[in-house]
Amino acid sequence: MFNETKKSIEWGHDTLTLETGKIARQADACVVATYGETSVMAAVVFEKKPKVGFDFFPLTVHYQEKYYAAGKIPGGFFKREARPTEKETLTSRLIDRPIRPLFVEGFKHETQVICTVLSHDLENDPDVVAMIAASAALTLSGAPFLGPIGCARVGFVDGDYILNPAVDDMHKLRENPEQRLDLIVAGTKDAVMMVESEAYELSEEEMLGAVKFGHEQMQPVIDMIIDLAGECAKEPFDFQAPDYAELYAKVQSLGEEAMRAAFGNTDKQERTAAISAARDLIKEGLSEEELEDKNLGSAIKKLESSVVRGDILKTSKRIDGRDLATVRPIVSEVGLLPRTHGSALFTRGETQGLVVTTLGTGDDEQIIDALHGESRSNFLLHYNFPPYSVGEAGRMMGPGRREIGHGKLAWRALQAVLPAATDFPYTIRLVSEITESNGSSSMASVCGGSLSMMDAGVPLKAPVAGVAMGLILEGEDFAVLTDILGDEDHLGDMDFKVAGTENGITSLQMDIKVAGITPAIMEQALAQAKDGRIHILNEMGNALSEGRQEFSAHAPRIETMQVPTDKIREVIGSGGKVIREIVEVSGAKVDINDDGTIKIASPNAECIEKARGMIHAIVAEPEEGMIYTGKVVKIMDFGAFVNFFGKRDGLVHVSQLSNERVGHPKDLLKEGQEVKVKLMGFDDRGKVRLSMKVVNQETGEEITGDA
C-alpha cells in the first residue's frame, strides 16, 4: 500500500533520518525528518497555475508545534493550540528566508510549506529538523527549486564550536557564561544562504569561523537529501521562466533617463514621488496590449534595479550620494518623556526610533508556555512599525511576522549586555516605536534601546549599536554597502545586520536574494560592519555613554534579600496571611522565589526598609549577647515574659529585673510596657533567658560589671 523510502546518517551526537511515501500522499511531497526523538513533518503543495497579476512569489511557510509532541496538554481555557506563538512565527521566518531565493526567477505559483512538530525529545530543537524536512520535501516535490539546502545549529564553548547543542544549553544562554553562541546557518552545497545568531561579544573572526563550521557540518545532510531525491523525487514541473526581453527593452528606452534622474533625489519622499512619475511616463508610452502584459511590473522593477545597481558598481556612489562605507548622519537624544522610566530618540538619516524603557517587578515577568516547558523572561522588547513611518495610510493591526522578527533580532542584540538578575532584580520592557523608516529600523531599535535603558539607570555591561550591510553582486563584481537605505535593501542582494559592543558581536542576521555568498564577501561585510558599529557607538556616546546612577522618580525601587528556604513558609504564612500583612503594613510589594530570594519593591525607600525589617524579624534568629527592645506581654510571680524578637518571647526572671530587690514584678512592670533586654542565652530546654538589669533602660546601653 505504501511506497516508503528512508535514509539515515549519523550526524553530530544523534541519528538523522528522512522518511517519505507513507504520510500525506496527496501533497506534492511530504517528508518526516527525525533527529534523536524529535520528529517534524514537512508537507509541500504548489499550485500548477500561476497567480495572475502578482509581481512577487506567493510562498508561505507555516511551522507549528503540537503539544502532544512533548506529551503535554495546552494551557488556557480551550486546551488547544491557537494563534502562532512567537517561537512558531520566528521559525516560520527562519525556514522561509533560505528557501525563497532558490526558486527559479519568475515562478509565481502559490506555494505552501507546512512543518508540524510530531515528537519532541526536549533535547534537540525542532527548528533545525523542520528546515531539513522542508528542504527535502521541496527537493522531492518537482517544484522549480534550486536546492537542496542544509542547516546546522552551532554553539561555542571554550574556543570550540559545538554542532547542534542541546535545547537547555541554548535556552539558558544568559545563565551559562561558558556557552557564548547560538547560531543557525543554512546554505546550499557551495554557499551560505542565511545566518541567525545570538552571541556574547564574539569577535568577527570567531563569528566567521562559526558560519564556516556550520556550513561544513551541513554537507552530509545535503548529500542525504540528494540521495533521497535520486530514488523518489517527482519529475520536474514544466515551468518556463517568462521571456519579456522585448517589453523590457521598450520600458528601458521610455523610462531609463527619467528613472535615473528620479534616483538622483537624496530625499526619500521626493525620490518616491519622482520614481512614481517615471513609472507613469513609461506606461504612457506603452500600448494597451503592453499595459496588460502580466510581466510589466517585473520589467519596471528590473529597470529600477539596473539603474541603482549599475551606478553603484560603476561609480561606488549610492542613491543618497554616500560612498560605500559611510554611515548616514546620526542624532541621539535621551530623557525625552517626563513620566517614563527611560526614553531615547535615535535618528540615523531618515530612519528613526523612539524607544521607551519601563522597569517592573517579578510580577511583570513574561510567563512562556512552550513545547519544551514553561519559562519566565525578565527582558521584553516589542517593536512597532506604524504606516506613517513610511508616509503611508494603512491598516492598524496586531504585530505581524515582520514586527515579531525585528523585535526578536533587537532583543538578541541587547540581552547579552544585561546585568544578572541577582544584581538588577527588575523586569525590563523596551518598546520601539519606529517613527520614520528608510532602511534598518531594527538596528535603530538596538541603538535606541541601548540608550533608553542607560537613561533608565540599567547598568549595561557595555553600550550596543547595530548596522545593516547590503550587497550588489553581478558576476565577479560586488560592492558591500554600509548602512543601507530601503531601496538598496529592496533592489540589492543582501540584508546583513550586525549588532554588538566595542568588544564584539552580540547578534548577526543575514538574508540574501541570490544563490549564496562566499566567505570572502562575508568577511568583508563583517569588517566593514565593525567600522560602522564603532562609528555609531561614538555618535551614541554624545548623548549618553553609561547608565545613569539615579532612577526616575516614577520607577519602582527593588531590593533583594535572601532567606533560608526552610523559612519561606513562615514568611508566607498560612494561606498567605503573613505576607499580605507585610504588604499592607509596609506599603511595599513583596515577591518570594523558591530559592529564598525575596524582592521588595516600592518607589518609597521607607516602605522597603519597613518590609525588610518585618521579614528579618520573622526569619532571623536572636543572637546571644545582643540587646533588643521588647514589650512586656505577660507578668507572672517569678518574672515577666517579653516579646523581644519578632514573635519570639523570652523570660526575664525576677532576679534579672533590677539590681535592686523587687518584691513582685508588677511593682516594676506592667503589660504593654516597652523595655530593653539583653539575651543572656538559652537554658537546657532551649528557653530564652533575658535580663533587664544589665541594660540602661533609658539609653539602651549595656551596664558593665553587672550580670
C-alpha positions, -999 to +999 in steps of 0.1 A: +000+000+000+028+024+008+059+031-013+082+041+015+118+054+012+140+060+042+176+074+046+197+077+078+230+092+087+250+097+119+251+134+124+267+151+154+256+133+185+225+116+171+209+098+141+192+119+114+165+100+094+144+112+064+112+092+055+087+097+027+059+079+009+037+069+038+021+101+052+002+129+034+005+113+000-019+138-017+006+166-011+032+172-038+057+159-013+059+151+024+090+142+044+093+133+081+127+142+095+137+127+128+168+136+149+171+117+181+135+115+191+125+149+177+103+144+145+090+171+122+067+165+092+070+189+062+043+189+035+047+209+003+020+219-022+023+243-051-005+253-075+000+242-111-013+275-125+004+309-117-013+337-099-022+364-124-011+399-116+013+390-089+047+407-090+061+386-062+064+349-054+034+338-032+053+315-009+040+309+027+057+288+053+039+276+085+058+260+113+035+246+141+043+229+174+018+204+187+018+199+224+012+162+221+047+161+207+061+165+242+033+146+259+016+178+271-019+194+270-020+231+261-029+256+288-057+281+286-094+277+286-098+260+253-070+235+258-059+235+221-033+252+201-044+287+190-026+315+172+011+310+164+035+315+193+065+338+190+087+307+185+064+294+157+064+327+139+102+331+142+108+295+130+084+301+100+105+331+090+137+311+096+127+284+071+113+309+046+144+330+043+169+305+028+144+287+005+127+317-011+157+329-032+162+293-045+130+292-066+135+299-103+131+335-111+096+343-124+079+314-106+046+329-094+027+298-085+013+298-050+034+275-028+028+264+008+052+246+032+037+233+064+060+219+091+044+201+120+063+190+151+052+155+158+076+145+186+100+164+208+126+148+229+133+181+248+170+178+237+170+185+200+153+218+189+127+211+162+136+243+142+167+228+126+149+195+120+120+214+104+142+233+080+159+200+069+124+184+064+112+214+044+143+213+022+139+176+015+102+179+007+108+208-017+135+188-034+112+158-039+081+179-050+091+186-085+088+224-079+115+246-097+136+247-065+173+251-069+181+233-037+185+213-015+197+233+014+211+221+047+213+237+081+230+234+114+230+249+149+264+260+162+275+266+198+308+280+210+324+268+243+360+274+254+371+282+219+355+251+203+325+250+180+297+226+190+273+211+165+236+210+175+240+218+212+211+208+235+179+228+239+186+236+275+221+249+267+205+274+242+175+285+263+198+292+293+224+311+273+224+341+297+228+319+327+257+299+312+289+320+308+307+292+291+283+290+262+287+321+241+268+315+209+235+302+195+238+303+157+218+288+130+233+287+095+216+274+063+231+270+029+235+251-003+264+228-013+285+258-023+274+288-004+257+303+027+221+314+024+210+325+059+225+332+093+207+339+126+226+342+158+226+353+195+261+358+208+282+371+237+307+396+222+323+372+198+350+387+175+345+389+138+369+360+133+351+338+158+317+346+142+330+339+107+346+307+119+312+296+133+295+302+100+321+282+081+319+254+107+281+252+103+284+252+065+309+223+066+288+203+091+256+206+070+272+189+039+263+153+049+227+164+053+226+179+018+242+147+004+215+126+021+187+147+006+202+144-028+205+106-023+168+105-012+158+126-043+177+102-066+153+075-056+119+091-052+118+127-065+089+136-088+095+147-124+104+184-126+074+207-131+073+220-166+080+257-159+094+281-183+106+314-170+087+343-187+105+360-215+098+397-215+131+409-231+112+428-258+089+445-233+119+453-211+138+469-240+108+493-246+104+501-209+141+509-207+140+531-238+110+550-224+120+554-188+157+549-182+166+586-183+136+596-160+143+567-136+180+577-133+170+613-126+145+600-100+171+580-081+192+611-081+170+626-054+186+623-020+153+629-001+132+598+002+098+614-002+109+634-033+126+602-047+095+582-042+074+608-060+099+610-089+100+572-093+062+571-094+062+598-121+088+578-141+066+548-139+037+568-152+058+581-180+067+546-191+031+535-190+020+565-211+043+552-239+030+516-239+002+501-260-029+487-244-016+452-250+017+460-233-001+476-204-020+444-198+011+422-200+015+404-167+053+409-168+051+447-169+057+451-132+087+428-134+101+448-163+098+481-145+114+467-113+142+453-134+148+488-148+149+503-113+173+476-102+195+481-132+198+518-126+206+516-089+229+486-091+248+497-122+256+531-108+269+517-075+292+492-093+305+518-118+309+548-096+308+535-059+283+563-053+249+555-038+214+568-041+219+595-015+254+604-026+274+585+000+303+562-007+301+525+001+313+527+038+298+559+051+270+559+078+242+584+075+242+614+099+232+604+135+214+623+162+208+607+196+187+621+224+177+607+258+152+617+285+126+630+262+095+618+281+089+630+316+069+602+331+086+572+316+114+554+333+138+559+304+135+571+268+156+577+237+152+591+202+177+576+178+178+591+143+200+579+115+193+596+082+156+590+075+153+562+100+141+570+135+131+550+165+116+563+198+125+536+223+109+536+258+121+516+289+098+505+317+111+489+348+088+464+366+089+438+394+089+400+393+051+400+388+057+417+354+079+388+341+065+371+310+055+335+316+062+315+284+043+282+279+063+264+253+067+229+240+100+224+259+084+236+291+073+267+310+098+295+315+099+331+326+115+361+309+125+394+327+135+412+294+109+421+268+113+440+236+084+450+215+088+466+180+060+486+163+060+497+127+031+521+121+021+531+085+030+567+090+067+558+094+069+554+056+045+582+048+015+559+041-020+554+054-026+517+062-044+492+084-035+492+120-034+456+132-016+435+158+021+426+154+028+406+123+057+383+114+079+413+105+073+431+138+079+399+158+111+391+138+126+426+140+118+428+177+135+394+184+166+405+165+169+436+186+162+415+217+191+392+208+214+421+203+207+437+237+202+407+261+239+398+260+248+430+279+221+430+306+231+427+342+225+395+361+190+393+377+207+389+411+224+423+406+195+441+390+162+424+400+139+443+376+118+432+347+128+454+318+104+461+289+115+480+259+091+493+233+105+506+200+081+529+181+095+533+146+085+569+137+105+571+104+118+543+082+142+542+053+163+511+060+174+492+090+148+501+116+156+470+136+192+483+141+178+517+151+158+498+178+191+483+190+208+517+193+178+534+208+172+505+231+207+507+245+204+544+251+169+541+266+180+515+291+210+536+301+187+566+306+166+544+329+196+535+350+200+499+338+237+491+344+245+476+310+279+458+306+285+480+275+265+501+250+253+482+219+249+495+184+238+478+151+242+484+114+227+469+083+250+459+054+240+454+018+254+438-013+254+444-050+266+413-068+270+410-106+291+381-117+326+385-102+320+422-093+305+431-060+301+461-037+294+458+001+273+487+014+273+501+049+240+513+065+217+505+036+186+525+025+153+509+020+157+510-018+192+494-015+176+466+005+147+462-019+169+462-051+201+447-036+212+411-030+217+410+008+205+423+041+233+416+066+226+430+101+254+431+127+250+444+162+274+444+191+296+463+215+330+478+210+344+444+220+324+420+199+293+408+181+261+401+201+237+394+172+240+387+135+213+381+109+219+375+072+194+371+044+203+370+007+184+371-026+210+353-047+221+316-046+246+321-017+276+343-009+313+334-005+333+336+027+353+364+012+322+386+008+311+378+043+345+386+057+345+420+040+309+427+052+319+418+088+350+441+087+330+469+072+302+464+097+327+467+126+339+501+114+303+512+111+294+499+145+323+517+162+314+549+145+277+546+156+288+538+192+309+570+193+279+591+180+257+575+206+282+584+233+275+621+226+241+615+243+250+590+270+280+568+275+269+548+306+238+541+327+225+569+349+232+564+387+197+576+397+164+560+386+134+581+375+112+593+404+084+572+389+103+539+387+100+513+414+129+507+437+136+470+442+159+455+468+166+418+474+173+398+505+180+361+509+163+339+535+168+302+542+144+281+521+130+265+553+118+299+564+098+307+532+067+290+547+069+313+577+072+345+556+042+335+535+022+322+564-010+301+563-029+309+532-006+339+526-017+356+557+017+368+569+029+381+535-003+400+530+001+416+564+037+427+554+025+442+522-004+461+539+016+474+568+047+484+549+031+495+516+058+477+496+054+449+471+070+416+481+079+386+458+094+354+470+112+329+448+116+292+456+153+296+462+147+320+491+153+352+471+129+380+482+123+411+461+109+441+478+096+469+456+083+504+462+091+539+450+094+548+487+127+537+505+110+538+539+084+512+528+112+489+516+130+492+549+099+485+568+091+454+548+127+443+551+126+447+589+093+427+592+107+399+571+140+399+590+121+396+623+104+365+610+134+347+596+163+358+617+174+341+649+182+361+680+219+363+689+233+357+724+248+389+739+227+413+718+204+440+733+168+442+720+139+465+725+108+444+736+074+447+750+061+431+782+033+406+772+027+387+805+036+391+842+040+362+865+051+358+901+085+346+890+092+372+863+079+387+831+076+374+795+089+399+770+082+398+732+117+410+720+123+395+685+095+392+660+071+368+676+097+354+699+091+358+736+116+353+765+115+352+803+131+379+824+134+362+858+125+383+888+162+382+897+171+398+864+146+427+865+167+452+886+199+455+906+176+464+935+154+440+953+119+435+936+090+422+957+068+414+927+073+420+890+041+441+890+058+466+912+081+474+884+064+465+852+030+465+835+018+447+804+025+465+772+054+484+786+085+488+763+117+476+779+154+470+769+167+434+774+199+415+768+198+380+755+218+361+781+215+327+765+193+296+764+186+271+791+188+233+788+153+232+773+161+259+747+141+285+765+153+321+762+170+338+792+167+376+792+180+403+815+169+439+821+192+448+849+224+447+827+209+473+803+204+510+809+166+514+803+169+550+791+199+547+767+197+510+758+234+507+765+249+477+784+258+483+821+292+467+825+303+449+857+267+436+865+251+404+852 
